Amino acid sequence: MEVFVAIMVGALVTASVYLMLARSVLRFLFGLVLLSNAANLLIFAAGGLTPEAPPLVAEGAYAPPEGVANALPQALVLTAIVIGFGLFAFALVLIYRGYQNLGTLDSEQMRLAEPPESDPQPSTPQMSPMAELSK
């Protein structure tokens, strides 16, 4: 069972890297969600996969019996799922607003603060107003 989960984590990471290398911001977001799911699955598998023995502590005992899964990774994964969903919803709205304003999802065309590469502006040194007054 652990080998199958390890293969699935590898496949999810591979697919997420492939999506994150694309120019589309939406594909990047889907790759980020896949990477988050792969990390969650890895943490979940690290806690132990024991479907026949739930991680319950018997009444009067201080620890669960031997051979059961650790409950801490399961709690961490539940928290990470909720945080990941919130991040996904926020990023999706942000991408939608960017698409409304710019009309594209291509990350190369979204560079508003940078000048286009085909029209480089000559760099002339500018004198400060204080330097001009001292002449």
C-alpha positions in Angstrom: 0.0 0.0 0.0 2.8 2.4 0.8 4.5 1.8 -2.5 1.3 2.7 -4.4 1.0 5.9 -2.3 4.6 6.8 -3.1 4.0 6.3 -6.8 0.9 8.5 -6.6 2.9 11.2 -4.8 5.5 11.1 -7.5 2.9 11.3 -10.2 1.2 14.3 -8.6 4.5 16.1 -8.1 5.4 15.4 -11.8 2.0 16.7 -13.1 2.2 19.8 -10.8 5.7 20.7 -12.0 4.5 20.3 -15.6 1.5 22.6 -15.0 3.6 25.1 -13.1 6.0 25.5 -15.9 3.3 26.7 -18.3 2.8 30.4 -19.1 -0.9 30.4 -18.2 -1.5 31.6 -14.7 -4.5 29.3 -14.4 -2.4 26.3 -15.1 0.1 27.5 -12.5 -2.7 27.6 -9.9 -3.8 24.1 -10.8 -0.2 22.9 -10.5 0.0 24.6 -7.1 -3.1 22.8 -5.9 -1.8 19.4 -7.2 1.5 20.0 -5.4 -0.4 20.8 -2.2 -2.4 17.6 -2.6 0.9 15.6 -3.1 2.4 17.1 0.1 -0.8 16.3 2.0 -0.7 12.7 0.7 2.9 12.4 1.7 2.3 13.6 5.2 -0.7 11.3 5.5 1.3 8.3 4.4 4.1 9.2 6.8 1.7 8.8 9.7 1.1 5.2 8.8 -1.6 3.5 6.7 -3.5 1.0 8.9 -7.1 0.8 7.7 -7.9 -2.0 10.1 -6.7 -0.2 13.3 -8.0 3.3 13.9 -5.9 5.6 16.0 -8.2 5.6 19.1 -7.0 5.6 22.7 -8.8 3.2 25.0 -10.4 4.5 28.2 -7.9 4.8 31.0 -4.9 4.4 28.6 -2.3 7.1 28.0 -1.4 6.1 24.4 -3.0 4.2 21.6 -2.0 0.5 21.2 0.9 -0.6 19.1 0.5 -0.8 15.3 -2.0 2.0 14.8 -1.6 5.1 12.7 -0.4 8.3 14.2 -3.3 10.8 14.6 -1.1 13.9 14.4 -0.4 13.8 10.6 -4.1 13.2 10.0 -4.9 16.4 11.9 -2.2 18.3 10.1 -3.6 17.2 6.7 -7.1 18.2 7.6 -5.8 21.7 8.5 -3.7 21.9 5.4 -6.8 21.0 3.2 -8.8 23.8 4.7 -5.9 26.3 4.3 -5.3 25.1 0.7 -8.9 25.5 -0.2 -8.9 29.1 1.1 -5.7 29.8 -0.8 -7.2 28.3 -4.0 -10.4 30.3 -3.7 -8.5 33.6 -3.1 -6.0 32.9 -6.0 -8.8 32.0 -8.3 -10.6 35.3 -7.7 -7.3 37.1 -8.1 -6.7 35.5 -11.4 -10.2 36.3 -12.5 -9.8 39.9 -11.7 -6.5 40.0 -13.5 -8.2 38.5 -16.5 -10.9 41.1 -16.4 -8.4 43.9 -16.2 -5.8 42.7 -18.6 -7.7 40.4 -20.9 -5.2 37.6 -20.8 -4.0 34.7 -18.6 -0.5 34.6 -20.2 2.0 35.6 -17.6 4.4 37.0 -20.2 1.7 39.5 -21.3 0.8 40.5 -17.8 4.1 42.3 -17.2 2.9 45.9 -17.0 5.7 47.3 -14.8 8.4 46.1 -17.2 9.1 47.7 -20.6 8.7 45.5 -23.6 11.9 43.8 -24.7 11.6 44.9 -28.3 11.8 48.6 -27.4 14.6 49.2 -25.0 14.8 52.7 -23.7 18.3 54.3 -23.7 19.6 54.8 -20.2 20.7 58.4 -19.8 21.9 59.5 -16.4 19.6 61.9 -14.8 20.9 64.7 -12.6 19.3 65.3 -9.4 17.8 68.8 -8.7 20.4 69.5 -6.0 23.2 68.8 -8.5 21.7 71.2 -11.0 21.5 74.0 -8.4 25.2 73.5 -7.4 26.4 74.3 -10.9 
